[in-house]
Amino acid sequence: MDMRTDASRRAGATTVETGTQPSVNRLVVVSNRLPFILSVQDDGGCSLVPGAGGLVSALAPVLRNRGGMWIGWPGSTARNIPDLDRVLLNATRDSGYTLQPVELGEEEKEKFYRGFSNEIIWPLFHDLQSDCNFDPSYWNVYRSVNSKFAQAILATHRDDDFVWVHDYHLMNVAHELRSNGLTSRIAFFLHIPFPPLDIFAKLPWRFQVLTSMLDYDLIGFQTLRDRRNFIQCARLLDPDLSLSGKGQVTTLNTREREVRLGAFPIGIDYTEFAKKAASGDVTAMADLLHKDLPNRQIILGIDRLDYTKGIRHRLEAFCRALQRFPDMHQRVTLVQVVVPSREDIPRYHEMRVEIERTVGEINGQFTQSGWVPIHYIFRNLTRVELLAYYRASHIALVTPLKDGMNLVAKEFCAARIDENGVLILSEFAGAAAQLQRGALIVNPYDVEDVAEAIHHAFIMPDGERHQRMRKMRRSVREYDIFRWVDSFLRAAIAKDLGDFPLPEEYVPHMETVVL
């Protein structure tokens, strides 16, 4: 077991100590988006706003003062911005790393980002293949954009760089780099699930994608299940592929190379979350929420507007719980927060309309004097608001239809400084493999199952709530974002897998629930 203190582990994630920490030289992070969003003004100037999201939250603390580089799209299709380099330099002047933009044209944005990435890979990898649009033109643009990212890497590459590519937008980058003669280490981490063979096989370009991914030296997945799915798919290319090693990291031997495959469940900055959750402004806002909703348990749902999050199914389950368990009437309130996303896409706009209609129907059916069952919020929350809702809520409903990890579940646990509260978690979220010992695990498609879990959480004794939450908080604290980075880099640079330290308790936390 890793007995380092939180402070030493945080330091270890951002420094190199010979013999004790992963020894990488310059770290080059490559992702679809830069950790800043480019805003173009009417006068042609531009400014950068710090980005949000799981990847930014995960890697910004790690790159800080490391002297590395982050390569990505700045979020605008505008070209020939005269002061872009200056703005990028100013944005990271005190961060310890530099930004390298990859500019995309309007067609590239439509066919690479909205097209191949989000109309094909996103639904397919979330087991929603009926939502895919297999437009042949998308693949050609996807390849050309991945080539553009590869050229940006090559333009500033040093022989001792460690290149870490992120997520489904850039699965083809290693293939483009190898085609240009690059032989140094390249790693890849997939933040979303990897689908089973029968679903992945529906991808018209399945062989090209698999071949491209096998040009990486290390491929990281969120769970053991994702890694197992990838291995099954890789055998499409070569049924005689051999595996060596066991546990968190294994080696897949192809005819050309060895590729390490690892399961690395991403974490959060537990210490920062817990500290901020205990602050005075968060405590004051949480108290106000309790005063606004007195004598009742708050059930919290927080999701980005997306069809993979299961929001409609959750609302139906809550409605069913109110129908079956009248003891919950006037004693619970569901606060459903939906964060705006891709509203310019018709499917997402229709989803918002459907959610709001369902909320209205449930409230119309069950509202009584002094009690509205669902409080619906459609906007971004500030950090203080988010933590206040985590603190004030008694139950968290995290029920995606499919999710690579779902950091909301971990953030909820970290913010529960009173070690109270119940987490209801979808078995199809990657976090279920780690938190199943403390959460109530449900099938989000089973409305009756989720309704019963809601009532179970509602009547759960305080002693059981504390016991379950302590288990989850301990796991979230132990396997935080710094351990994620540390374990990934160790797996990438170890001479052999015997050099890679795997804590005995690590694998059981990552085992997949039985399906």
Secondary structure, DSSP 8 states (H G I E B T S, - for coil): -----HHHHHHHHHS--TTTS---SSEEEEEEE-SEEEEE-TTS-EEEEE--SHHHHHHHHHHTTT--EEEEE-S------TTHHHHHHHHTTTTSSEEEE----HHHIIIIIIIIIIIIIHHHHTT-GGG----HHHHHHHHHHHHHHHHHHHHH--TT-EEEEESGGGTTHHHHHHHTT--S-EEEE--S----HHHHTT-TTHHHHHHHHTTSSEEEESSHHHHHHHHHHHTTT-TT-EEE--TTEEEEE-SS-EEEEEE------HHHHHHHHTSHHHHHHHHHHHHHSTTSEEEEEEEES-GGG-HHHHHHHHHHHHHH-GGGTTTEEEEEEEE---TTSHHHHHHHHHHHHHHHHHHHHH-BTTB-SEEEEES---HHHHHHHHHH-SEEEE--SSBS--HHHHHHHHH-TTS--EEEEETTBTTHHHHTTTSEEE-TT-HHHHHHHHHHHHH--HHHHHHHHHHHHHHHHHT-HHHHHHHHHHHHH-SSGGGS---TTHHHHH-----
